[in-house]
Amino acid sequence: MADVRLTGVRKAFGDTTVLDGVDLTVADGEFVVVVGPSGCGKSTLLRVIAGLEAPGAGSVAIGGAVVDHLPPAERGIAMVFQSYALYPHMSVRANLEFALRMQRLPRAEIRAAVDAAAATLDLTDLLDRRPAVLSGGQRQRVAIGRAIVRKPRVFLFDEPLSNLDAALRVRMRYEFAALHRALGATMLYVTHDQVEAMTLADRIVVLNQGRIEQVGTPQQLYDRPATRFVAGFIGTPRMNLIAATLREAGPDRSRFDLAGGAFLDGPPLAGIAPGAPVSIGIRPEHVAESGANAREGRVRFVESLGAIQVVHLDLPGLAEPLLVTTTDRPAPGATMSVALPPDRLHLFGGDGGALTIGNGAPTQKESWRQADNRLRSVS
């Protein structure tokens, strides 16, 4: 296997910049997931690494060697697309053998490689079937098997689960994780689904408008989002983001003015002047029933996730409803009391970057995995 290093990679199509100075290192054997909204440059990033697109500037190195001058077939990579791209007239075995036959490898070596990949992916009983009679998950495993038999140094996955139904996507996520453990391979995986990213990744790259917003473990991105964009993108349900103005800041607390004369007390904050615009973030699961910053609101809408409800609550001073997770099920139009604990708040400056809170310690006490498991257990 090998590491992957991108240095100052830029790519534009006409006047549209798709990648804008991307610097990224993926360690040997690491599983890195790239996430971001549609059009942010995720797939283009993979295609540049694969050699399917030439960067306008910067360089790509695999295993310590720059590969910009090499065609895709000589880079030691295998890429799996969301469309599977299987040969419909060939059996599963023939699909798996195809690339190896093109390399004119000995028949015994080809058979051994295909049998090993089929065993790893639970395809042994399907080797004589054609793609048309396979399920979506089985077709995806064949596409992955076709990559495995080539023994690449790096695997590239471009939204491989997007064509599957919700239940099958969940199953296939676990199969991808097991595959990575079994192969110990270097993998870059692109998805628009941040739940996939949080489940699979050693580290996540959050891409936005061709630039990297943050790179870190799922825990780091959940606990300490570096920008307002990451805070709003990572987490289900999404983090609440409240527009405010700093009234005062000190060593014990800060206070923020909201619309219509409302205010919030926050954690200690330094290095920012009164009057500065800020965004205050709080995750729905961290909104409390009582305590500091207590107030009443009116329920606009309730999303049911089984025993857990996501309440959309209209509060004074907030332009958008506050999302709150609860085990109760209030009726639309009902009054509901909530509190916003200062030690649960995230603060972002006018430029979108995270502000240092107090001594810089994390304010989140519940991990993303705990929150996700809690919701899943009752949905």
FITOR-257160 format. One record per residue (C-alpha): residue number from 1; chain; x, y, z. Coordinates in steps of 0.25 Angstrom, whole numbers. Layout:
N
+-----+-------+-------+-------+-------+
:  nr : kette :    xx :    yy :    zz :
+-----+-------+-------+-------+-------+
: NUM :     A :     X :     Y :     Z :
...
+-----+-------+-------+-------+-------+
% end
This chain:
379
+-----+-------+-------+-------+-------+
:  nr : kette :    xx :    yy :    zz :
+-----+-------+-------+-------+-------+
:   1 :     A :     0 :     0 :     0 :
:   2 :     A :     4 :    15 :     0 :
:   3 :     A :     1 :    28 :     5 :
:   4 :     A :    -5 :    39 :    -4 :
:   5 :     A :     0 :    54 :    -3 :
:   6 :     A :    -7 :    66 :   -10 :
:   7 :     A :     1 :    79 :   -11 :
:   8 :     A :    -6 :    92 :   -15 :
:   9 :     A :   -15 :    85 :   -25 :
:  10 :     A :   -24 :    94 :   -33 :
:  11 :     A :   -34 :    90 :   -44 :
:  12 :     A :   -43 :    99 :   -52 :
:  13 :     A :   -53 :    96 :   -63 :
:  14 :     A :   -53 :   109 :   -72 :
:  15 :     A :   -56 :   121 :   -62 :
:  16 :     A :   -61 :   111 :   -51 :
:  17 :     A :   -51 :   108 :   -40 :
:  18 :     A :   -54 :    94 :   -35 :
:  19 :     A :   -42 :    91 :   -26 :
:  20 :     A :   -35 :   103 :   -20 :
:  21 :     A :   -21 :   100 :   -14 :
:  22 :     A :   -24 :    86 :    -7 :
:  23 :     A :   -13 :    81 :     2 :
:  24 :     A :   -16 :    67 :     8 :
:  25 :     A :    -8 :    55 :    13 :
:  26 :     A :   -14 :    42 :    14 :
:  27 :     A :    -6 :    32 :    22 :
:  28 :     A :    -2 :    18 :    17 :
:  29 :     A :   -14 :     9 :    21 :
:  30 :     A :   -23 :    20 :    25 :
:  31 :     A :   -38 :    21 :    22 :
:  32 :     A :   -41 :    36 :    19 :
:  33 :     A :   -55 :    40 :    15 :
:  34 :     A :   -57 :    53 :     7 :
:  35 :     A :   -71 :    60 :     9 :
:  36 :     A :   -77 :    73 :     5 :
:  37 :     A :   -89 :    78 :    -3 :
:  38 :     A :   -92 :    75 :   -17 :
:  39 :     A :   -82 :    83 :   -26 :
:  40 :     A :   -72 :    85 :   -16 :
:  41 :     A :   -61 :    77 :   -23 :
:  42 :     A :   -61 :    63 :   -17 :
:  43 :     A :   -62 :    55 :   -29 :
:  44 :     A :   -52 :    64 :   -37 :
:  45 :     A :   -42 :    62 :   -25 :
:  46 :     A :   -43 :    47 :   -27 :
:  47 :     A :   -41 :    48 :   -42 :
:  48 :     A :   -29 :    57 :   -41 :
:  49 :     A :   -23 :    46 :   -32 :
:  50 :     A :   -27 :    35 :   -41 :
:  51 :     A :   -21 :    43 :   -53 :
:  52 :     A :   -34 :    44 :   -60 :
:  53 :     A :   -33 :    59 :   -59 :
:  54 :     A :   -20 :    67 :   -60 :
:  55 :     A :   -18 :    78 :   -49 :
:  56 :     A :   -17 :    92 :   -53 :
:  57 :     A :    -6 :    94 :   -43 :
:  58 :     A :     0 :    86 :   -31 :
:  59 :     A :     4 :    72 :   -31 :
:  60 :     A :     0 :    58 :   -27 :
:  61 :     A :     9 :    48 :   -20 :
:  62 :     A :     6 :    33 :   -17 :
:  63 :     A :    16 :    25 :    -9 :
:  64 :     A :    25 :    37 :    -8 :
:  65 :     A :    27 :    38 :   -23 :
:  66 :     A :    20 :    49 :   -32 :
:  67 :     A :    10 :    43 :   -42 :
:  68 :     A :     6 :    55 :   -49 :
:  69 :     A :    12 :    50 :   -62 :
:  70 :     A :     7 :    35 :   -61 :
:  71 :     A :    -6 :    30 :   -68 :
:  72 :     A :   -17 :    24 :   -58 :
:  73 :     A :   -13 :    10 :   -61 :
:  74 :     A :     1 :    13 :   -56 :
:  75 :     A :    -2 :    19 :   -43 :
:  76 :     A :    -5 :     7 :   -35 :
:  77 :     A :   -20 :    11 :   -32 :
:  78 :     A :   -33 :     5 :   -34 :
:  79 :     A :   -46 :    13 :   -34 :
:  80 :     A :   -60 :     9 :   -31 :
:  81 :     A :   -71 :    17 :   -37 :
:  82 :     A :   -86 :    18 :   -32 :
:  83 :     A :   -91 :    13 :   -46 :
:  84 :     A :   -83 :    -1 :   -44 :
:  85 :     A :   -79 :    -1 :   -58 :
:  86 :     A :   -80 :   -16 :   -59 :
:  87 :     A :   -80 :   -24 :   -73 :
:  88 :     A :   -94 :   -29 :   -74 :
:  89 :     A :   -91 :   -40 :   -84 :
:  90 :     A :   -80 :   -46 :   -75 :
:  91 :     A :   -82 :   -55 :   -62 :
:  92 :     A :   -77 :   -50 :   -49 :
:  93 :     A :   -64 :   -58 :   -50 :
:  94 :     A :   -62 :   -52 :   -64 :
:  95 :     A :   -64 :   -38 :   -59 :
:  96 :     A :   -54 :   -41 :   -48 :
:  97 :     A :   -44 :   -47 :   -57 :
:  98 :     A :   -44 :   -36 :   -68 :
:  99 :     A :   -33 :   -27 :   -63 :
: 100 :     A :   -24 :   -38 :   -60 :
: 101 :     A :   -26 :   -45 :   -73 :
: 102 :     A :   -22 :   -31 :   -80 :
: 103 :     A :    -9 :   -32 :   -72 :
: 104 :     A :    -7 :   -46 :   -78 :
: 105 :     A :    -5 :   -52 :   -64 :
: 106 :     A :    -4 :   -68 :   -63 :
: 107 :     A :   -17 :   -74 :   -62 :
: 108 :     A :   -15 :   -81 :   -49 :
: 109 :     A :   -11 :   -67 :   -43 :
: 110 :     A :   -23 :   -61 :   -48 :
: 111 :     A :   -32 :   -72 :   -43 :
: 112 :     A :   -26 :   -71 :   -29 :
: 113 :     A :   -27 :   -56 :   -28 :
: 114 :     A :   -42 :   -56 :   -33 :
: 115 :     A :   -45 :   -68 :   -23 :
: 116 :     A :   -39 :   -60 :   -11 :
: 117 :     A :   -46 :   -47 :   -15 :
: 118 :     A :   -59 :   -55 :   -16 :
: 119 :     A :   -57 :   -61 :    -2 :
: 120 :     A :   -54 :   -48 :     4 :
: 121 :     A :   -67 :   -42 :    -2 :
: 122 :     A :   -76 :   -54 :     0 :
: 123 :     A :   -77 :   -55 :   -15 :
: 124 :     A :   -73 :   -70 :   -17 :
: 125 :     A :   -87 :   -75 :   -19 :
: 126 :     A :   -90 :   -64 :   -30 :
: 127 :     A :   -78 :   -66 :   -39 :
: 128 :     A :   -86 :   -72 :   -50 :
: 129 :     A :   -97 :   -62 :   -50 :
: 130 :     A :   -98 :   -49 :   -59 :
: 131 :     A :  -100 :   -35 :   -53 :
: 132 :     A :  -114 :   -34 :   -57 :
: 133 :     A :  -119 :   -45 :   -47 :
: 134 :     A :  -111 :   -39 :   -35 :
: 135 :     A :  -116 :   -29 :   -25 :
: 136 :     A :  -111 :   -15 :   -24 :
: 137 :     A :  -102 :   -19 :   -12 :
: 138 :     A :   -97 :   -31 :   -19 :
: 139 :     A :   -93 :   -23 :   -32 :
: 140 :     A :   -86 :   -13 :   -23 :
: 141 :     A :   -78 :   -24 :   -17 :
: 142 :     A :   -74 :   -29 :   -31 :
: 143 :     A :   -69 :   -15 :   -34 :
: 144 :     A :   -61 :   -15 :   -22 :
: 145 :     A :   -56 :   -29 :   -24 :
: 146 :     A :   -51 :   -25 :   -38 :
: 147 :     A :   -43 :   -14 :   -31 :
: 148 :     A :   -37 :   -24 :   -21 :
: 149 :     A :   -32 :   -34 :   -30 :
: 150 :     A :   -23 :   -23 :   -36 :
: 151 :     A :   -16 :   -22 :   -23 :
: 152 :     A :   -15 :    -6 :   -24 :
: 153 :     A :    -7 :     2 :   -15 :
: 154 :     A :   -19 :    12 :   -13 :
: 155 :     A :   -34 :    10 :   -14 :
: 156 :     A :   -43 :    21 :   -18 :
: 157 :     A :   -58 :    21 :   -16 :
: 158 :     A :   -67 :    31 :   -23 :
: 159 :     A :   -81 :    31 :   -16 :
: 160 :     A :   -82 :    15 :   -17 :
: 161 :     A :   -94 :    14 :    -9 :
: 162 :     A :  -103 :    25 :   -14 :
: 163 :     A :  -111 :    16 :   -23 :
: 164 :     A :  -115 :     7 :   -12 :
: 165 :     A :  -127 :     7 :    -3 :
: 166 :     A :  -126 :    12 :    11 :
: 167 :     A :  -126 :    -1 :    18 :
: 168 :     A :  -115 :    -7 :     8 :
: 169 :     A :  -107 :     6 :    10 :
: 170 :     A :  -106 :     3 :    25 :
: 171 :     A :  -102 :   -12 :    22 :
: 172 :     A :   -92 :    -8 :    12 :
: 173 :     A :   -85 :     2 :    21 :
: 174 :     A :   -82 :    -9 :    31 :
: 175 :     A :   -76 :   -17 :    19 :
: 176 :     A :   -67 :    -6 :    15 :
: 177 :     A :   -62 :    -4 :    29 :
: 178 :     A :   -59 :   -19 :    30 :
: 179 :     A :   -53 :   -19 :    16 :
: 180 :     A :   -43 :    -8 :    21 :
: 181 :     A :   -40 :   -16 :    34 :
: 182 :     A :   -37 :   -28 :    25 :
: 183 :     A :   -28 :   -22 :    15 :
: 184 :     A :   -22 :   -11 :    23 :
: 185 :     A :   -22 :    -3 :    10 :
: 186 :     A :   -21 :    12 :     7 :
: 187 :     A :   -35 :    17 :     4 :
: 188 :     A :   -41 :    30 :    -1 :
: 189 :     A :   -56 :    30 :    -1 :
: 190 :     A :   -65 :    41 :    -6 :
: 191 :     A :   -79 :    43 :    -1 :
: 192 :     A :   -90 :    54 :     1 :
: 193 :     A :   -95 :    46 :    13 :
: 194 :     A :   -89 :    50 :    26 :
: 195 :     A :   -94 :    38 :    33 :
: 196 :     A :   -86 :    29 :    24 :
: 197 :     A :   -74 :    38 :    27 :
: 198 :     A :   -76 :    38 :    42 :
: 199 :     A :   -78 :    23 :    42 :
: 200 :     A :   -66 :    19 :    33 :
: 201 :     A :   -55 :    29 :    34 :
: 202 :     A :   -42 :    29 :    41 :
: 203 :     A :   -42 :    44 :    37 :
: 204 :     A :   -52 :    53 :    30 :
: 205 :     A :   -49 :    64 :    20 :
: 206 :     A :   -59 :    74 :    19 :
: 207 :     A :   -59 :    81 :     5 :
: 208 :     A :   -67 :    94 :     2 :
: 209 :     A :   -66 :   101 :   -11 :
: 210 :     A :   -53 :    94 :   -15 :
: 211 :     A :   -46 :    97 :    -1 :
: 212 :     A :   -43 :    89 :    11 :
: 213 :     A :   -51 :    94 :    23 :
: 214 :     A :   -46 :    84 :    33 :
: 215 :     A :   -39 :    71 :    34 :
: 216 :     A :   -40 :    62 :    46 :
: 217 :     A :   -46 :    50 :    53 :
: 218 :     A :   -61 :    48 :    53 :
: 219 :     A :   -60 :    52 :    68 :
: 220 :     A :   -52 :    64 :    66 :
: 221 :     A :   -61 :    69 :    55 :
: 222 :     A :   -74 :    67 :    64 :
: 223 :     A :   -67 :    72 :    77 :
: 224 :     A :   -59 :    84 :    71 :
: 225 :     A :   -64 :    89 :    57 :
: 226 :     A :   -54 :    99 :    52 :
: 227 :     A :   -64 :   107 :    44 :
: 228 :     A :   -78 :   110 :    44 :
: 229 :     A :   -80 :   102 :    31 :
: 230 :     A :   -74 :    89 :    37 :
: 231 :     A :   -83 :    92 :    50 :
: 232 :     A :   -96 :    92 :    41 :
: 233 :     A :   -91 :    81 :    32 :
: 234 :     A :   -87 :    70 :    42 :
: 235 :     A :   -98 :    65 :    51 :
: 236 :     A :  -112 :    59 :    49 :
: 237 :     A :  -121 :    66 :    52 :
: 238 :     A :  -112 :    78 :    49 :
: 239 :     A :  -106 :    88 :    59 :
: 240 :     A :  -115 :   100 :    62 :
: 241 :     A :  -108 :   113 :    57 :
: 242 :     A :  -113 :   126 :    63 :
: 243 :     A :  -109 :   140 :    58 :
: 244 :     A :  -104 :   149 :    70 :
: 245 :     A :   -96 :   161 :    73 :
: 246 :     A :   -86 :   161 :    85 :
: 247 :     A :   -90 :   171 :    96 :
: 248 :     A :   -79 :   168 :   106 :
: 249 :     A :   -68 :   158 :   108 :
: 250 :     A :   -60 :   154 :   121 :
: 251 :     A :   -53 :   143 :   128 :
: 252 :     A :   -66 :   138 :   134 :
: 253 :     A :   -76 :   139 :   124 :
: 254 :     A :   -80 :   146 :   111 :
: 255 :     A :   -93 :   152 :   107 :
: 256 :     A :   -99 :   153 :    93 :
: 257 :     A :  -111 :   161 :    87 :
: 258 :     A :  -121 :   154 :    78 :
: 259 :     A :  -132 :   160 :    70 :
: 260 :     A :  -144 :   168 :    77 :
: 261 :     A :  -136 :   171 :    90 :
: 262 :     A :  -134 :   156 :    94 :
: 263 :     A :  -120 :   152 :    99 :
: 264 :     A :  -112 :   139 :   102 :
: 265 :     A :  -101 :   137 :   113 :
: 266 :     A :   -89 :   129 :   108 :
: 267 :     A :   -76 :   124 :   112 :
: 268 :     A :   -64 :   132 :   115 :
: 269 :     A :   -59 :   139 :   102 :
: 270 :     A :   -46 :   147 :    99 :
: 271 :     A :   -40 :   154 :    87 :
: 272 :     A :   -52 :   159 :    81 :
: 273 :     A :   -58 :   173 :    82 :
: 274 :     A :   -72 :   177 :    87 :
: 275 :     A :   -82 :   179 :    75 :
: 276 :     A :   -75 :   168 :    66 :
: 277 :     A :   -85 :   159 :    59 :
: 278 :     A :   -84 :   144 :    64 :
: 279 :     A :   -92 :   131 :    61 :
: 280 :     A :   -96 :   123 :    73 :
: 281 :     A :   -97 :   108 :    71 :
: 282 :     A :  -104 :    97 :    79 :
: 283 :     A :  -107 :    83 :    76 :
: 284 :     A :  -122 :    79 :    77 :
: 285 :     A :  -118 :    68 :    87 :
: 286 :     A :  -111 :    78 :    96 :
: 287 :     A :  -123 :    87 :    98 :
: 288 :     A :  -128 :    85 :   112 :
: 289 :     A :  -141 :    86 :   119 :
: 290 :     A :  -137 :    96 :   129 :
: 291 :     A :  -125 :   104 :   134 :
: 292 :     A :  -117 :   116 :   129 :
: 293 :     A :  -123 :   123 :   117 :
: 294 :     A :  -137 :   118 :   120 :
: 295 :     A :  -148 :   122 :   111 :
: 296 :     A :  -162 :   118 :   105 :
: 297 :     A :  -165 :   116 :    91 :
: 298 :     A :  -177 :   111 :    82 :
: 299 :     A :  -176 :    97 :    75 :
: 300 :     A :  -176 :    99 :    60 :
: 301 :     A :  -174 :    85 :    55 :
: 302 :     A :  -170 :    71 :    61 :
: 303 :     A :  -162 :    61 :    53 :
: 304 :     A :  -164 :    47 :    59 :
: 305 :     A :  -152 :    37 :    60 :
: 306 :     A :  -159 :    27 :    68 :
: 307 :     A :  -158 :    30 :    83 :
: 308 :     A :  -149 :    42 :    79 :
: 309 :     A :  -156 :    54 :    74 :
: 310 :     A :  -149 :    66 :    67 :
: 311 :     A :  -157 :    78 :    71 :
: 312 :     A :  -156 :    91 :    62 :
: 313 :     A :  -158 :   102 :    73 :
: 314 :     A :  -161 :   117 :    70 :
: 315 :     A :  -153 :   125 :    80 :
: 316 :     A :  -152 :   140 :    82 :
: 317 :     A :  -139 :   146 :    76 :
: 318 :     A :  -137 :   134 :    66 :
: 319 :     A :  -139 :   136 :    51 :
: 320 :     A :  -141 :   121 :    49 :
: 321 :     A :  -148 :   110 :    58 :
: 322 :     A :  -139 :   104 :    69 :
: 323 :     A :  -137 :    89 :    67 :
: 324 :     A :  -139 :    81 :    80 :
: 325 :     A :  -138 :    66 :    82 :
: 326 :     A :  -147 :    60 :    93 :
: 327 :     A :  -155 :    47 :    97 :
: 328 :     A :  -168 :    55 :    98 :
: 329 :     A :  -177 :    58 :    87 :
: 330 :     A :  -183 :    72 :    88 :
: 331 :     A :  -194 :    76 :    79 :
: 332 :     A :  -192 :    87 :    69 :
: 333 :     A :  -196 :   101 :    75 :
: 334 :     A :  -192 :    96 :    89 :
: 335 :     A :  -183 :   104 :    98 :
: 336 :     A :  -170 :    98 :   102 :
: 337 :     A :  -159 :   102 :   112 :
: 338 :     A :  -144 :   100 :   108 :
: 339 :     A :  -131 :   105 :   113 :
: 340 :     A :  -118 :   107 :   105 :
: 341 :     A :  -106 :   103 :   114 :
: 342 :     A :   -94 :   112 :   112 :
: 343 :     A :   -84 :   101 :   113 :
: 344 :     A :   -91 :    94 :   101 :
: 345 :     A :   -90 :   106 :    92 :
: 346 :     A :   -81 :   107 :    80 :
: 347 :     A :   -77 :   121 :    76 :
: 348 :     A :   -73 :   126 :    62 :
: 349 :     A :   -68 :   139 :    57 :
: 350 :     A :   -72 :   148 :    46 :
: 351 :     A :   -62 :   141 :    37 :
: 352 :     A :   -68 :   127 :    40 :
: 353 :     A :   -56 :   122 :    48 :
: 354 :     A :   -58 :   116 :    62 :
: 355 :     A :   -55 :   126 :    74 :
: 356 :     A :   -47 :   121 :    85 :
: 357 :     A :   -56 :   118 :    97 :
: 358 :     A :   -50 :   121 :   111 :
: 359 :     A :   -38 :   112 :   113 :
: 360 :     A :   -40 :   105 :    99 :
: 361 :     A :   -46 :    92 :   105 :
: 362 :     A :   -57 :    85 :    97 :
: 363 :     A :   -71 :    89 :   101 :
: 364 :     A :   -78 :    77 :    95 :
: 365 :     A :   -79 :    65 :   105 :
: 366 :     A :   -86 :    55 :    97 :
: 367 :     A :   -79 :    49 :    85 :
: 368 :     A :   -85 :    48 :    71 :
: 369 :     A :   -86 :    33 :    73 :
: 370 :     A :   -93 :    34 :    86 :
: 371 :     A :  -103 :    43 :    80 :
: 372 :     A :  -105 :    35 :    67 :
: 373 :     A :  -106 :    22 :    75 :
: 374 :     A :  -117 :    28 :    84 :
: 375 :     A :  -125 :    32 :    72 :
: 376 :     A :  -124 :    19 :    65 :
: 377 :     A :  -127 :    11 :    77 :
: 378 :     A :  -141 :    17 :    77 :
: 379 :     A :  -144 :    19 :    62 :
+-----+-------+-------+-------+-------+
% end
